[in-house]
Amino acid sequence: NLLRPDVLVNENRVDEERWITVEFDANTRGLPWHFKPLQNSARIHPGEPVNVMYEITNNSDREINAQAIPSYSPRFLDKHLKKFECFCFTKQVLKPNETRQMPVQFVIERELPADIHTVTISYTFFELPGGASAVKK
């Protein structure tokens, strides 16, 4: 019975004795976009990989470039949060009336202080200067 090394590492890194509630928040600033997480929260173990989907819709009649900026509560959460995939890593270009679902994959490390039971991951989309016309060639 051979165990894969990656399975061993993951099993050793998940703290199954502890639960954390992760709340998901979505905002836009000055954009005609509707932006929301597809689930409001998740109950997880520290060290457990998490996959969450967000949905965004461009409610305008023009193509828009924007970027999401993350923020966290408590503020030091970023020291214990490791993202593997996030729409916030790159700009997003949405065509008029386009809807897109976007994943965030992360883990909150076991080293998160034991007195923290709830954390919030928030994203705010801001329009990028230049618009679509500056990107097209």
N, C-alpha and C positions, 0 to 999 in steps of 0.2 A: 504494500500500500504506500505509494509515493505521494508525498504532499508537495504541492507547488510552493516555491519560496514566496511568491507574492501573496498567496493565501495565508501562509504563516505570518508574514509581516502584518497584514491587515487584521488578522485575528488578535495578534498581540497588541495592536494599537487601539482597538475599540474598548472603551470603558463601559462595559455592560451593566455596571453597578450604578450608573449615574444617567440622569435624563436632563436634557436642555430643550426648552421651547425656543424655536427660531421663528420670529415674526418677519414677514416679507412686506415691504412697502414700495410703492411706485408713485412717482410724481413727474410732472413736466413743468417747465418754466417758459412761458411765452410760445408754446407750440400748440397747433391745432391737432394734437394727437391724443388718443385715448390709450392709457398705459396701465396695466394691472398685472399682478401675479395671478396665476391660475389656482393657487392655493394661498390662503392668508398666513398659515403657519405650519410648522412641522415639529413633531416631538422626536428628538434624535438622541443617540448616545455620542459622547465625545469620541472622535476618531472614526466615526461612521461616515462613509461617503454619501453625499446627498445630491439629488438631481431635482431641480425646480424649473418650471417653465413660466415665462412671462409672455404676455401678449400685448402687441402694440398695433394701433390702427392710425393711419394718416387720414384725418377727416377733412383734408383740404383738397383743392383742385390743382395743387402744384407739388412737384417732387421736393422733398426736404431732406437735408443732411443734418444729422444730430448725433450727439454722443452722450452716453449715460455716465454720470459721475456717482460713484458709490459713497455711502456714509454709513457709519455703524454706531450702535449703542449696545453696550458701553463703548466709549471712544477707543479704548485699547484693544477691542475685539480684533482689529486688523492684525495684531501680533500673533493671534491664535487661529486666524482664518486663512486657509490655503485654497485658492480658486484654481481649478483645473481648466475650466471653460467658462467664459462670461461674455455676453454681448457688450459689456462695458470695455472690453479690450480694444474694440475697433469702432469706427464711426458706422452708423446705420443710415442707409439711404432708402427712404420709402417713397414709392410712386403715389400719385393721387389715389386715395381710397384704398390703398394696400393694407392688408392685415398680415402680421407675421408673428409666429411663435418662436421664442428664443430661449435656449437653455442657460442655466447657471449650474455648474457642478463644483462642489466644494466639500471641504471637511473642516470641522472645528476641532482643533487639537485637544488632546487629553489634558494638556497643561493649562487650559482655561481655569482660572481660580474656582475653587470648589463652591464658593458662596454665590456664584453667578448661575442662575437658573433660567433666565430669559434673556435673549439677545434679539436685536433687530438689525436686519440688513435692508438698507434703503437705497434706491436708485432714483436719480433725477436726470431727466433728459433735457439738454440744452441744444438749441439750434446752433450749428456751426456757421461762422461767417463765410460769405462767398456764395452760398447756395449752390444749386445744381448746375447753374450755367458756368461756374468757375471750374467744375469737375469735368464737364464734357469737352471732348476735343473735336 
